[in-house]
Amino acid sequence: MPNWIGIWRSPYIELPVRQPEGWLVLALYILGGLALIMGQRRTFAHLGGRRWIVFFLLLGLAVWLNNFLPYPVSTYSPMPDQPQETPAMFVPLLGLAPVLLAGIWLGIGPAMVVGAVAGLVRAAFVTAWATQIAEPMVFGVLAGFLARQEYRGRLFALLRQPLAAGLIGACASWLFVLPSLYLYAQGAALYALDYSWSLFLAAFLPTLLTGLLAGSICQGLYLSFPSLRPVRSALTPPPFARGLAHRLLFIFVPGIFWVIGLLLYAVTATALQAATRQAIAQMSRDAASSTGNVAYFFQTGQSLMDSFAAD
């Protein structure tokens, strides 16, 4: 059972176990994060005196809330032959709230920094996974963009709501859980991938819950203080409404990717089902053959025992 006031121990972060792919993923995360923060440097320039105070308050809140109320991902079996290597996976229930608040009030750049601090606290006090820093950062980028986008239309007005932005951002951050699980899993590659996949699926609902709680908190602030909304009037036309070429692009390109994904899934699922049936059939044949030889085993064993006794 987790300690609900947090796991406050000596901070410790270790590098990925699997190499060299661990170094490659970590380098991509660092370069991508720095590039996004540099691209959003204007948001820091627009921060005034009060906004800087809010920014540092959210940083402190991220440190506290990302090691507070840890929720266990699931009950899962330890790794075979390596029970001491089983990762401890907890999700702080309120950990994404300061990240979403930073994205709404301050912009994408500050939200990324608050997300980086949130991920650093999770890594230092809970899992020791360096790659986990990317998960809250991705949430901050996507949720902050959705909450502050100024496209007109009912769909984009819905996406500007903190509840929708929090849920979508949580889904995006959940996708980055799998690389962390795989890179810190021991054993052969296929076994590590299979073990990581089961934990990855188990982490979906807890991660979605954190996004839901963060969005609910911010949505409540919207209802209580309407002046806190960063976008009052949306006048920018959406990208797909700027011409016929853009409309066709936004229709056919996602459709093509959906068709490719469905075909890939169908082929993979069919191949796995065929391989499973063949394996079960072979195991049935082996079992039937072994069952037929049981009588001969007793006869042979009895004759051998008689021979040993005679000697």
C-alpha positions as CSV (number, residue, x, y, z in Angstrom):
1,M,0.0,0.0,0.0
2,P,1.4,3.4,-0.9
3,N,1.9,6.2,1.7
4,W,-0.8,8.7,0.9
5,I,1.3,11.7,2.2
6,G,4.0,10.9,-0.4
7,I,7.1,8.8,-0.8
8,W,9.7,11.3,0.6
9,R,13.0,9.6,0.5
10,S,16.4,10.4,-0.8
11,P,16.1,11.4,-4.5
12,Y,17.5,9.0,-6.9
13,I,17.4,8.7,-10.7
14,E,19.0,6.0,-12.8
15,L,19.7,5.7,-16.5
16,P,17.8,3.3,-18.7
17,V,18.7,-0.4,-18.3
18,R,18.4,-1.3,-21.9
19,Q,21.2,0.1,-24.1
20,P,21.8,1.7,-26.6
21,E,18.1,2.3,-27.2
22,G,17.8,3.9,-23.8
23,W,20.4,6.5,-24.6
24,L,18.8,7.2,-27.9
25,V,15.3,7.7,-26.4
26,L,16.7,9.9,-23.6
27,A,18.6,12.0,-26.1
28,L,15.5,12.5,-28.2
29,Y,13.5,13.5,-25.2
30,I,16.1,16.1,-24.1
31,L,16.6,17.6,-27.6
32,G,12.9,17.7,-28.3
33,G,12.1,19.3,-24.9
34,L,14.8,21.9,-25.3
35,A,13.6,22.7,-28.9
36,L,10.0,23.1,-27.7
37,I,11.0,25.3,-24.8
38,M,13.2,27.5,-27.0
39,G,10.3,27.7,-29.5
40,Q,8.1,29.0,-26.7
41,R,10.5,31.5,-25.3
42,R,8.2,34.4,-26.2
43,T,5.7,33.1,-23.5
44,F,8.4,33.7,-20.9
45,A,9.1,37.2,-22.2
46,H,5.4,38.1,-21.8
47,L,5.3,37.1,-18.1
48,G,4.9,40.1,-15.9
49,G,5.7,40.5,-12.2
50,R,2.5,38.8,-10.9
51,R,2.7,36.1,-13.5
52,W,6.3,35.2,-12.4
53,I,5.0,34.9,-8.9
54,V,2.2,32.5,-10.1
55,F,4.8,30.6,-12.1
56,F,7.0,29.9,-9.1
57,L,4.0,29.1,-7.0
58,L,2.9,26.5,-9.6
59,L,6.5,25.1,-9.6
60,G,6.3,24.6,-5.8
61,L,2.8,23.1,-6.1
62,A,4.1,20.7,-8.7
63,V,6.8,19.5,-6.4
64,W,4.3,18.8,-3.6
65,L,1.4,17.4,-5.6
66,N,3.5,15.0,-7.7
67,N,4.5,13.1,-4.6
68,F,1.2,13.4,-2.8
69,L,-1.8,11.0,-2.9
70,P,0.1,8.3,-5.0
71,Y,-2.4,5.9,-6.5
72,P,-1.2,2.4,-7.4
73,V,-1.4,1.6,-11.1
74,S,-2.5,-2.0,-10.6
75,T,-1.8,-5.2,-8.7
76,Y,0.6,-7.1,-10.9
77,S,2.9,-10.1,-10.5
78,P,6.6,-9.6,-10.0
79,M,9.1,-10.3,-12.7
80,P,9.9,-14.1,-12.8
81,D,13.4,-14.9,-11.2
82,Q,13.8,-11.1,-10.5
83,P,11.2,-10.1,-7.9
84,Q,13.5,-7.4,-6.6
85,E,13.4,-5.7,-10.1
86,T,9.6,-5.3,-10.1
87,P,8.9,-1.5,-10.7
88,A,6.9,0.4,-8.2
89,M,4.3,2.3,-10.2
90,F,2.2,5.0,-8.6
91,V,0.3,7.9,-10.2
92,P,-0.1,11.1,-8.2
93,L,-3.8,11.9,-8.4
94,L,-3.4,15.7,-8.4
95,G,0.0,15.8,-10.1
96,L,-1.2,17.3,-13.4
97,A,-3.3,20.1,-12.0
98,P,-0.4,22.6,-11.7
99,V,0.7,21.8,-15.2
100,L,-2.7,22.4,-16.6
101,L,-3.0,25.7,-14.6
102,A,0.3,26.8,-16.0
103,G,-0.8,26.0,-19.5
104,I,-4.1,28.0,-19.1
105,W,-2.7,31.0,-17.3
106,L,0.9,31.3,-18.5
107,G,1.3,29.5,-21.8
108,I,2.8,26.4,-23.3
109,G,6.4,27.3,-22.4
110,P,5.8,27.7,-18.6
111,A,3.6,24.6,-18.7
112,M,6.4,22.6,-20.1
113,V,8.8,23.8,-17.4
114,V,6.2,23.0,-14.7
115,G,5.7,19.6,-16.3
116,A,9.4,18.9,-16.3
117,V,9.6,19.7,-12.6
118,A,6.6,17.4,-12.0
119,G,8.2,14.6,-14.0
120,L,11.5,15.1,-12.2
121,V,9.8,14.7,-8.8
122,R,8.1,11.6,-9.9
123,A,11.3,10.1,-11.2
124,A,13.4,11.2,-8.2
125,F,11.1,10.0,-5.4
126,V,9.0,7.2,-7.0
127,T,10.3,5.3,-10.0
128,A,13.9,6.5,-10.5
129,W,13.1,6.5,-14.3
130,A,14.8,9.4,-16.1
131,T,12.5,9.1,-19.1
132,Q,9.4,9.7,-17.0
133,I,10.1,13.4,-17.1
134,A,8.7,13.5,-20.6
135,E,5.2,12.4,-19.6
136,P,4.0,15.6,-17.8
137,M,5.8,17.7,-20.3
138,V,3.8,16.2,-23.1
139,F,0.7,16.8,-21.1
140,G,1.6,20.5,-20.6
141,V,2.3,21.0,-24.3
142,L,-0.9,19.5,-25.6
143,A,-3.3,20.7,-22.8
144,G,-1.8,24.2,-22.9
145,F,-2.2,24.4,-26.6
146,L,-5.8,23.2,-26.5
147,A,-6.8,25.6,-23.7
148,R,-5.3,28.6,-25.4
149,Q,-6.0,28.0,-29.1
150,E,-8.2,30.7,-30.7
151,Y,-9.9,28.8,-33.5
152,R,-13.6,29.5,-34.0
153,G,-16.3,26.9,-34.0
154,R,-18.1,24.7,-31.6
155,L,-15.5,21.9,-31.7
156,F,-12.6,24.1,-30.8
157,A,-14.7,25.9,-28.2
158,L,-15.2,22.4,-26.6
159,L,-11.5,21.6,-26.9
160,R,-10.7,24.9,-25.0
161,Q,-12.5,23.6,-21.9
162,P,-10.1,22.4,-19.3
163,L,-11.9,19.1,-18.9
164,A,-11.5,18.2,-22.5
165,A,-7.9,19.5,-22.6
166,G,-7.0,17.5,-19.5
167,L,-8.4,14.2,-20.8
168,I,-6.8,14.6,-24.2
169,G,-3.5,15.6,-22.7
170,A,-3.6,12.7,-20.3
171,C,-4.1,10.3,-23.2
172,A,-1.1,11.8,-25.0
173,S,1.1,11.5,-21.9
174,W,0.0,7.9,-21.4
175,L,1.6,7.0,-24.7
176,F,5.0,7.9,-23.3
177,V,4.6,5.4,-20.4
178,L,5.4,2.4,-22.6
179,P,9.0,3.6,-23.5
180,S,9.8,4.1,-19.9
181,L,8.5,0.6,-18.9
182,Y,10.4,-1.1,-21.7
183,L,13.7,0.7,-21.2
184,Y,13.8,-0.1,-17.5
185,A,12.6,-3.8,-17.8
186,Q,15.1,-6.6,-17.4
187,G,15.5,-9.7,-19.5
188,A,15.2,-10.4,-23.2
189,A,13.7,-7.9,-25.5
190,L,10.5,-9.8,-26.4
191,Y,9.9,-10.7,-22.8
192,A,10.5,-7.1,-21.6
193,L,8.1,-5.8,-24.3
194,D,5.4,-8.3,-23.3
195,Y,5.7,-7.5,-19.6
196,S,5.8,-3.7,-20.3
197,W,2.7,-3.9,-22.5
198,S,0.6,-5.4,-19.7
199,L,1.7,-2.6,-17.3
200,F,1.2,0.0,-20.0
201,L,-2.4,-1.0,-20.5
202,A,-3.0,-1.1,-16.7
203,A,-1.7,2.5,-16.5
204,F,-4.3,3.9,-18.8
205,L,-7.2,4.4,-16.4
206,P,-5.1,5.9,-13.6
207,T,-3.5,8.3,-16.0
208,L,-6.8,9.2,-17.4
209,L,-8.1,9.8,-13.9
210,T,-5.3,12.3,-13.2
211,G,-6.2,14.2,-16.3
212,L,-9.9,14.1,-15.3
213,L,-9.1,15.5,-11.8
214,A,-6.9,18.2,-13.2
215,G,-9.5,19.2,-15.8
216,S,-12.2,19.2,-13.2
217,I,-10.3,21.5,-10.9
218,C,-9.6,24.0,-13.7
219,Q,-13.2,23.7,-15.0
220,G,-14.4,24.6,-11.5
221,L,-12.2,27.7,-11.5
222,Y,-13.6,28.6,-14.9
223,L,-17.2,28.5,-13.5
224,S,-16.3,30.3,-10.3
225,F,-14.1,33.0,-12.0
226,P,-15.0,33.4,-15.7
227,S,-12.4,36.2,-16.0
228,L,-9.6,33.5,-15.7
229,R,-10.4,32.2,-19.2
230,P,-7.4,32.9,-21.4
231,V,-9.5,33.2,-24.6
232,R,-12.7,35.4,-24.6
233,S,-13.4,35.6,-28.3
234,A,-12.1,33.2,-30.9
235,L,-11.8,34.7,-34.4
236,T,-9.1,32.7,-36.1
237,P,-10.4,30.3,-38.8
238,P,-9.3,26.6,-38.2
239,P,-6.6,25.2,-40.5
240,F,-9.0,23.0,-42.5
241,A,-11.2,26.0,-43.3
242,R,-8.6,28.1,-45.1
243,G,-9.1,26.6,-48.6
244,L,-10.1,23.5,-50.5
245,A,-6.6,22.1,-50.5
246,H,-6.4,22.3,-46.7
247,R,-9.8,20.6,-46.4
248,L,-8.8,17.7,-48.6
249,L,-5.5,17.4,-46.7
250,F,-7.2,17.2,-43.4
251,I,-9.8,14.7,-44.7
252,F,-7.7,12.3,-46.7
253,V,-4.4,12.1,-44.8
254,P,-6.0,11.0,-41.5
255,G,-8.2,8.7,-43.4
256,I,-5.2,7.0,-45.1
257,F,-3.5,6.6,-41.7
258,W,-6.6,5.1,-40.2
259,V,-6.9,2.6,-43.1
260,I,-3.2,1.6,-42.8
261,G,-3.5,1.2,-39.0
262,L,-6.6,-1.0,-39.4
263,L,-5.0,-3.1,-42.0
264,L,-1.9,-3.5,-39.9
265,Y,-4.0,-4.5,-36.9
266,A,-6.0,-7.0,-38.9
267,V,-2.9,-8.7,-40.4
268,T,-1.2,-8.8,-37.0
269,A,-4.2,-10.1,-35.2
270,T,-4.8,-12.8,-37.8
271,A,-1.2,-13.9,-37.7
272,L,-1.2,-14.1,-33.9
273,Q,-4.5,-16.1,-33.9
274,A,-3.1,-18.6,-36.5
275,A,0.2,-19.0,-34.5
276,T,-1.8,-19.6,-31.3
277,R,-3.9,-22.2,-33.0
278,Q,-0.9,-24.0,-34.4
279,A,0.9,-23.9,-31.0
280,I,-2.2,-25.3,-29.2
281,A,-2.6,-28.0,-31.9
282,Q,1.1,-29.0,-31.5
283,M,0.7,-29.2,-27.7
284,S,-2.4,-31.4,-28.1
285,R,-0.5,-33.8,-30.4
286,D,2.4,-33.9,-28.0
287,A,0.1,-34.6,-25.0
288,A,-1.8,-37.3,-26.9
289,S,1.5,-39.0,-27.9
290,S,2.8,-38.8,-24.3
291,T,-0.4,-40.3,-23.0
292,G,-0.2,-43.2,-25.4
293,N,3.4,-44.0,-24.1
294,V,2.5,-44.1,-20.4
295,A,1.8,-47.8,-20.5
296,Y,5.1,-48.6,-22.1
297,F,6.8,-46.4,-19.6
298,F,5.5,-48.5,-16.7
299,Q,6.4,-51.7,-18.5
300,T,9.9,-50.5,-19.3
301,G,10.4,-49.1,-15.9
302,Q,9.3,-52.3,-14.2
303,S,11.7,-54.4,-16.3
304,L,14.5,-52.1,-15.5
305,M,13.8,-52.3,-11.8
306,D,13.7,-56.1,-12.0
307,S,17.1,-56.0,-13.8
308,F,18.6,-53.7,-11.1
309,A,17.2,-55.9,-8.4
310,A,18.6,-59.1,-10.0
311,D,22.1,-57.4,-10.2
